[in-house]
Amino acid sequence: MKISSSAKIAKTAVISEGAVIGENVEIGDFCVIGENVEIGEGSIIYNHVTIKGYTKIGKHNKIFTGAAVGVPPQDLKYSGEKSELIIGDFNLIREFTTLNPGTEGGGGKTIIGNHNLLMAYVHVAHDCLIGNHCILANNATLAGHIEMGDYVNIGGLTPVHQFVKIGDGAMIAGASALSQDAPPYCMLEGNRAVIRGLNKHRMRKLFDSALIDEISSLYRRLFSRTAPLKDLAKEELQRCAHQPTLAKICQFILDSTRGIPLKKGKISE
C-alpha cells in the first residue's frame, strides 16, 4: 500500500494492500478501494464508492456516492482475465455510475479522457473509448466497444448500441436510441436515432464562421445527393484533403461499419 501523507481517508474506508493513493486525495466513509487501484493527486472519492480491478484514476477527479468503478464487465465472455479501466483528469463522475474495465476480446482497456461529466446512473461498459469534454446525462448507457470523440453530448435515458462510433461534437437527444454511427458535429434524435441537423452550438464554440460554413456546405453535398454516401465521402475527401476537419468527417463516414442513420431530405441546419 502506498498512501500519501497528505491524503485524507475516512476511518471507515477499506483500502487494500497494494493500492496507490496520491497527494491530497480525499476518500469518504465506507469506500472500498482494491489492491490494484491508483488514484491521482487531488481527487475526491465521496462516501460509499467502490473502486476495484486494475483501475487507474488521474488527477483532480470527483467520484460521487454509490459509484461502482472498475467492477467486472457485464459480459458473459469475461472470465476474470486482467483488464484495465483508465480515467484521465478533471472528470466529474456522479452518483451511482457504473464503469467497467475492458475485456480480452476488446483490447483489454476501457479509457475515459479528461474534463468529462458523467451524470447520475450513467453506465460505461467494457472496452469503451471516451474522449475529452463529453457530457453524458442521467441514465445514458453505453454498451461495449463504443468509441466516442471529444465534445460529445448524450441526453438522458439514451442507450447506445455496442460497437457504435460517435464523432467529435455530435449531440444525441435525450430518450433516443442510437444504433448506428453518429458523424462529427451532427445532431441525432429518435428511436432509432437519425440525423436531424448540425450541432451549430458546439461548432460556434470550436470554430470560426468560415470553417462552420465549410462544414455545413460539406454536409449539404454529402446528404442532399442521391449517390451512395460512401461514394460521395470518397469524392469529397479528395476535394478537401487539405482541410483536416473536413477530411476527418469524410474519413469517419468511410470508416463506418454500422452505417450512418441518414434520411435523405430530412436534414435541417
C-alpha positions as a Python dict, from the first residue, in 0.01 Angstrom:
ca = {
    (1, 'M'): (0, 0, 0),
    (2, 'K'): (130, 346, -88),
    (3, 'I'): (-71, 629, 66),
    (4, 'S'): (48, 989, 53),
    (5, 'S'): (82, 1154, 391),
    (6, 'S'): (-139, 1440, 268),
    (7, 'A'): (-430, 1209, 180),
    (8, 'K'): (-743, 1235, 393),
    (9, 'I'): (-905, 895, 440),
    (10, 'A'): (-1213, 829, 649),
    (11, 'K'): (-1170, 575, 929),
    (12, 'T'): (-1449, 358, 786),
    (13, 'A'): (-1292, 333, 439),
    (14, 'V'): (-1132, 0, 342),
    (15, 'I'): (-806, 39, 147),
    (16, 'S'): (-645, -285, 27),
    (17, 'E'): (-273, -353, 40),
    (18, 'G'): (-119, -252, -293),
    (19, 'A'): (-343, 50, -361),
    (20, 'V'): (-167, 376, -453),
    (21, 'I'): (-326, 694, -316),
    (22, 'G'): (-179, 1025, -435),
    (23, 'E'): (-127, 1359, -267),
    (24, 'N'): (-426, 1546, -127),
    (25, 'V'): (-668, 1269, -220),
    (26, 'E'): (-984, 1254, -9),
    (27, 'I'): (-1167, 924, 46),
    (28, 'G'): (-1501, 929, 227),
    (29, 'D'): (-1678, 695, 464),
    (30, 'F'): (-1743, 332, 372),
    (31, 'C'): (-1547, 340, 44),
    (32, 'V'): (-1381, 18, -77),
    (33, 'I'): (-1055, 57, -272),
    (34, 'G'): (-899, -253, -431),
    (35, 'E'): (-537, -361, -428),
    (36, 'N'): (-463, -267, -792),
    (37, 'V'): (-620, 79, -781),
    (38, 'E'): (-428, 403, -835),
    (39, 'I'): (-586, 739, -751),
    (40, 'G'): (-410, 1054, -866),
    (41, 'E'): (-347, 1368, -667),
    (42, 'G'): (-629, 1598, -567),
    (43, 'S'): (-906, 1351, -646),
    (44, 'I'): (-1208, 1329, -416),
    (45, 'I'): (-1386, 998, -361),
    (46, 'Y'): (-1712, 1058, -179),
    (47, 'N'): (-1875, 808, 57),
    (48, 'H'): (-1988, 455, -36),
    (49, 'V'): (-1783, 435, -357),
    (50, 'T'): (-1637, 102, -473),
    (51, 'I'): (-1324, 105, -689),
    (52, 'K'): (-1187, -235, -787),
    (53, 'G'): (-978, -411, -1052),
    (54, 'Y'): (-681, -266, -1238),
    (55, 'T'): (-814, 88, -1228),
    (56, 'K'): (-602, 400, -1275),
    (57, 'I'): (-765, 732, -1192),
    (58, 'G'): (-587, 1055, -1282),
    (59, 'K'): (-568, 1391, -1111),
    (60, 'H'): (-845, 1608, -966),
    (61, 'N'): (-1137, 1378, -1038),
    (62, 'K'): (-1452, 1374, -825),
    (63, 'I'): (-1639, 1045, -786),
    (64, 'F'): (-1968, 1073, -605),
    (65, 'T'): (-2171, 850, -373),
    (66, 'G'): (-2255, 496, -477),
    (67, 'A'): (-2041, 476, -792),
    (68, 'A'): (-1908, 132, -888),
    (69, 'V'): (-1580, 182, -1071),
    (70, 'G'): (-1365, -92, -1223),
    (71, 'V'): (-1601, -372, -1123),
    (72, 'P'): (-1607, -678, -1357),
    (73, 'P'): (-1763, -628, -1702),
    (74, 'Q'): (-2122, -736, -1764),
    (75, 'D'): (-2005, -967, -2042),
    (76, 'L'): (-2054, -1342, -2028),
    (77, 'K'): (-1730, -1389, -2225),
    (78, 'Y'): (-1531, -1229, -1944),
    (79, 'S'): (-1358, -1498, -1741),
    (80, 'G'): (-1154, -1299, -1494),
    (81, 'E'): (-861, -1208, -1718),
    (82, 'K'): (-660, -897, -1633),
    (83, 'S'): (-808, -586, -1793),
    (84, 'E'): (-793, -215, -1719),
    (85, 'L'): (-1002, 93, -1661),
    (86, 'I'): (-812, 416, -1721),
    (87, 'I'): (-965, 751, -1625),
    (88, 'G'): (-797, 1081, -1705),
    (89, 'D'): (-801, 1411, -1519),
    (90, 'F'): (-1069, 1658, -1403),
    (91, 'N'): (-1368, 1429, -1455),
    (92, 'L'): (-1694, 1452, -1262),
    (93, 'I'): (-1843, 1107, -1206),
    (94, 'R'): (-2177, 1144, -1038),
    (95, 'E'): (-2391, 922, -816),
    (96, 'F'): (-2437, 550, -891),
    (97, 'T'): (-2243, 545, -1217),
    (98, 'T'): (-2103, 207, -1325),
    (99, 'L'): (-1774, 199, -1514),
    (100, 'N'): (-1638, -137, -1634),
    (101, 'P'): (-1286, -230, -1744),
    (102, 'G'): (-1209, -388, -2079),
    (103, 'T'): (-1213, -749, -2193),
    (104, 'E'): (-965, -968, -2375),
    (105, 'G'): (-1177, -957, -2690),
    (106, 'G'): (-1187, -578, -2697),
    (107, 'G'): (-826, -489, -2632),
    (108, 'G'): (-841, -512, -2255),
    (109, 'K'): (-896, -142, -2179),
    (110, 'T'): (-1178, 99, -2115),
    (111, 'I'): (-1047, 455, -2141),
    (112, 'I'): (-1216, 776, -2030),
    (113, 'G'): (-1038, 1101, -2113),
    (114, 'N'): (-1030, 1439, -1940),
    (115, 'H'): (-1286, 1700, -1833),
    (116, 'N'): (-1589, 1476, -1880),
    (117, 'L'): (-1917, 1490, -1690),
    (118, 'L'): (-2092, 1159, -1629),
    (119, 'M'): (-2420, 1230, -1456),
    (120, 'A'): (-2607, 1000, -1218),
    (121, 'Y'): (-2667, 638, -1319),
    (122, 'V'): (-2455, 659, -1635),
    (123, 'H'): (-2320, 321, -1745),
    (124, 'V'): (-1997, 281, -1943),
    (125, 'A'): (-1949, -81, -2046),
    (126, 'H'): (-1634, -275, -2130),
    (127, 'D'): (-1385, -162, -2395),
    (128, 'C'): (-1538, 184, -2446),
    (129, 'L'): (-1315, 472, -2550),
    (130, 'I'): (-1441, 816, -2445),
    (131, 'G'): (-1266, 1138, -2544),
    (132, 'N'): (-1249, 1473, -2365),
    (133, 'H'): (-1507, 1734, -2265),
    (134, 'C'): (-1802, 1497, -2313),
    (135, 'I'): (-2131, 1515, -2122),
    (136, 'L'): (-2341, 1204, -2058),
    (137, 'A'): (-2669, 1299, -1893),
    (138, 'N'): (-2858, 1093, -1636),
    (139, 'N'): (-2910, 728, -1729),
    (140, 'A'): (-2719, 746, -2056),
    (141, 'T'): (-2594, 392, -2114),
    (142, 'L'): (-2304, 287, -2335),
    (143, 'A'): (-2282, -76, -2442),
    (144, 'G'): (-1945, -239, -2510),
    (145, 'H'): (-1681, -131, -2762),
    (146, 'I'): (-1819, 220, -2822),
    (147, 'E'): (-1579, 486, -2948),
    (148, 'M'): (-1664, 847, -2870),
    (149, 'G'): (-1477, 1160, -2976),
    (150, 'D'): (-1440, 1492, -2798),
    (151, 'Y'): (-1717, 1738, -2704),
    (152, 'V'): (-1995, 1480, -2741),
    (153, 'N'): (-2328, 1530, -2564),
    (154, 'I'): (-2561, 1238, -2492),
    (155, 'G'): (-2903, 1316, -2346),
    (156, 'G'): (-3062, 1141, -2054),
    (157, 'L'): (-3220, 796, -2085),
    (158, 'T'): (-3039, 733, -2414),
    (159, 'P'): (-2886, 390, -2482),
    (160, 'V'): (-2607, 348, -2737),
    (161, 'H'): (-2564, 13, -2914),
    (162, 'Q'): (-2237, -179, -2891),
    (163, 'F'): (-1963, -100, -3146),
    (164, 'V'): (-2118, 238, -3235),
    (165, 'K'): (-1881, 526, -3312),
    (166, 'I'): (-1970, 885, -3223),
    (167, 'G'): (-1774, 1165, -3385),
    (168, 'D'): (-1642, 1486, -3231),
    (169, 'G'): (-1905, 1742, -3138),
    (170, 'A'): (-2205, 1518, -3200),
    (171, 'M'): (-2519, 1554, -2990),
    (172, 'I'): (-2765, 1272, -2921),
    (173, 'A'): (-3101, 1388, -2789),
    (174, 'G'): (-3247, 1258, -2466),
    (175, 'A'): (-3467, 947, -2473),
    (176, 'S'): (-3325, 845, -2811),
    (177, 'A'): (-3171, 509, -2901),
    (178, 'L'): (-2857, 520, -3113),
    (179, 'S'): (-2776, 206, -3309),
    (180, 'Q'): (-2562, 347, -3593),
    (181, 'D'): (-2259, 573, -3620),
    (182, 'A'): (-2303, 946, -3549),
    (183, 'P'): (-2084, 1167, -3772),
    (184, 'P'): (-1897, 1464, -3624),
    (185, 'Y'): (-2099, 1777, -3540),
    (186, 'C'): (-2437, 1621, -3620),
    (187, 'M'): (-2747, 1624, -3401),
    (188, 'L'): (-2942, 1298, -3381),
    (189, 'E'): (-3278, 1222, -3227),
    (190, 'G'): (-3540, 950, -3220),
    (191, 'N'): (-3582, 579, -3161),
    (192, 'R'): (-3396, 470, -3364),
    (193, 'A'): (-3200, 796, -3376),
    (194, 'V'): (-3146, 965, -3712),
    (195, 'I'): (-2960, 1280, -3810),
    (196, 'R'): (-3182, 1586, -3771),
    (197, 'G'): (-2932, 1864, -3835),
    (198, 'L'): (-2594, 2003, -3738),
    (199, 'N'): (-2473, 2094, -3392),
    (200, 'K'): (-2408, 2460, -3469),
    (201, 'H'): (-2400, 2544, -3098),
    (202, 'R'): (-2092, 2328, -3046),
    (203, 'M'): (-1926, 2433, -3370),
    (204, 'R'): (-1954, 2802, -3273),
    (205, 'K'): (-1757, 2727, -2958),
    (206, 'L'): (-1482, 2547, -3150),
    (207, 'F'): (-1451, 2706, -3495),
    (208, 'D'): (-1463, 3040, -3674),
    (209, 'S'): (-1755, 3123, -3901),
    (210, 'A'): (-1563, 3041, -4219),
    (211, 'L'): (-1494, 2683, -4111),
    (212, 'I'): (-1852, 2639, -3988),
    (213, 'D'): (-1973, 2741, -4335),
    (214, 'E'): (-1735, 2490, -4493),
    (215, 'I'): (-1860, 2208, -4268),
    (216, 'S'): (-2221, 2299, -4346),
    (217, 'S'): (-2151, 2302, -4719),
    (218, 'L'): (-1978, 1966, -4697),
    (219, 'Y'): (-2275, 1808, -4523),
    (220, 'R'): (-2515, 1957, -4779),
    (221, 'R'): (-2315, 1797, -5058),
    (222, 'L'): (-2298, 1466, -4872),
    (223, 'F'): (-2658, 1446, -4757),
    (224, 'S'): (-2857, 1607, -5041),
    (225, 'R'): (-2735, 1395, -5332),
    (226, 'T'): (-2872, 1055, -5429),
    (227, 'A'): (-2541, 871, -5482),
    (228, 'P'): (-2427, 623, -5212),
    (229, 'L'): (-2298, 814, -4910),
    (230, 'K'): (-1959, 642, -4904),
    (231, 'D'): (-1903, 719, -5271),
    (232, 'L'): (-1976, 1085, -5200),
    (233, 'A'): (-1747, 1082, -4896),
    (234, 'K'): (-1464, 938, -5103),
    (235, 'E'): (-1514, 1207, -5366),
    (236, 'E'): (-1525, 1483, -5104),
    (237, 'L'): (-1216, 1350, -4926),
    (238, 'Q'): (-1014, 1409, -5242),
    (239, 'R'): (-1155, 1760, -5264),
    (240, 'C'): (-1088, 1862, -4903),
    (241, 'A'): (-776, 1662, -4813),
    (242, 'H'): (-602, 1993, -4729),
    (243, 'Q'): (-855, 2076, -4456),
    (244, 'P'): (-812, 1839, -4157),
    (245, 'T'): (-1158, 1892, -4006),
    (246, 'L'): (-1340, 1827, -4332),
    (247, 'A'): (-1116, 1533, -4415),
    (248, 'K'): (-1187, 1382, -4072),
    (249, 'I'): (-1562, 1398, -4137),
    (250, 'C'): (-1523, 1222, -4471),
    (251, 'Q'): (-1293, 958, -4324),
    (252, 'F'): (-1541, 894, -4041),
    (253, 'I'): (-1811, 811, -4296),
    (254, 'L'): (-1576, 591, -4497),
    (255, 'D'): (-1470, 401, -4184),
    (256, 'S'): (-1825, 345, -4060),
    (257, 'T'): (-1920, -20, -4021),
    (258, 'R'): (-2266, 21, -3868),
    (259, 'G'): (-2384, 278, -4120),
    (260, 'I'): (-2493, 640, -4092),
    (261, 'P'): (-2854, 696, -3977),
    (262, 'L'): (-2950, 940, -4251),
    (263, 'K'): (-3289, 1007, -4401),
    (264, 'K'): (-3246, 1196, -4726),
    (265, 'G'): (-3425, 1529, -4734),
    (266, 'K'): (-3479, 1533, -4356),
    (267, 'I'): (-3175, 1741, -4259),
    (268, 'S'): (-3202, 2097, -4132),
    (269, 'E'): (-2934, 2338, -4018),
}
